[in-house]
């Protein structure tokens, strides 16, 4: 007996979730049923696909090989469904975007609201995460990142460069005219051991050795600065949302970083995702330019 697509679909969810219970929640199935279906699939193909342990389900070598083919089949099925339905003027269904919380809080809401207003049958989810988004586990359909990923079957597109500067809400710190005057001034920034991308490590740019107020969230850092917590590196596109903040030492401390759109390589066959990605990239470019112009 061969493997059925329904069992392959269950296999994909367990591989991504690494547990029966998490896969069951996504599939709306009892974990015991998920386990039986995985057992049935293993019997059908004659290979053990998962190593079971108290920590969860990890793919065996055979499971890893099957995962590659299963994902290709999944994408082919999606592409086939879209081809049957045909390209329509409006997008529909659900699309999830992963992004660092700064982008998710200050740029994507406006962009996604505009796209959704033009496509009322489309559901857009924004996954705000102060960490790298794992596309291989299908945490999201696509992700905005601040570095090019080095591994994985992914496509990477540069979206736009963005600017960051030192800013503060404290009137006394707003009078600082030289970098040397920053000595002893409290610094707001990331929790150092939770920085998930080297492009987010700004301490060297400020000439500081430590931070006195820290968070893994850009939104929380912004609120710390608005409360007068000290000085910190702030995205220019955040400043219109925090009128208390004023940039300082702009001629001495100015950073440029880049947003990239990262997607599954196989998604190039999906007209729906291709169209959405084009709208997203264009919207982010325009929104960053608009907000930086207001800073």
Buried (B, 14 or more C-beta within 10 A) or exposed (E): EEBEEEBBBBBBBBBBBBBBEBBBBBBEBEBEEBBBBBBBBBEEBEBEBBEEEEEBBEBBEBBEEBBEEBBEBBBEEBBEEBEEEEEEEEBEEEBBBBBBBBBBBBBBEBBBEBBBEEBEEBEBEBBBBBEBBBBBEBBBBBBBBBBEBEEEEBBBEEBBEBBBBBBBBBEEBBEBEEEEEBEEBBBBBBEEEEBBBEEBEBBEEBEBEEBEBBBBBBBBBBBBBBEBBBBBBBBBBBBBBBEBBBBBBEEEBBBEBBBBBBBBEBBBBBBBBEBBBEBBBEBBBBBBEEBBEEB
